[in-house]
Amino acid sequence: MELNCIWHELEVVIYTCLITPGVRYSGSGYALANRRWYQLNVNSGDYDEDWMAEIISTHISTYYHTMGNQTPFNVINATMDGSLLTFDTHPNQVIARPIRERLEYCSEGSLPSPSPLLIA
């Protein structure tokens, strides 16, 4: 998290979900307002993007409201039925995913020409 960033209520978006050996589903979620990546590993059940986002939001919000600061963890290991829950910390470069889109602001009349590669 950025040093000057204050806590905001969460909205988590799941960007990727992979099926991996030893972990049935592994999703990368990004907390939009707080600019932090999390990974959720689920070893049972079916893939559900909304459920995964809710689990991440619930656990990091609960931690923040209980402890008063950001979570030390960025990995949540869970089951669909909630019978097992553990937390881990991995280096950010392992958890984070690149966001490749960009937004440019231009004044009217100064719009850049489209790239020839983008013209069909």
Secondary structure, DSSP 8 states (H G I E B T S, - for coil): --TT-------EEEEEEEEETTEEEEEEEEETTTTEEEEEEE-SS---HHHHHHHHHHHHHHHHHHHSS--S--EEEE-TTSS-EEEE---HHHH------------TT------TTT--
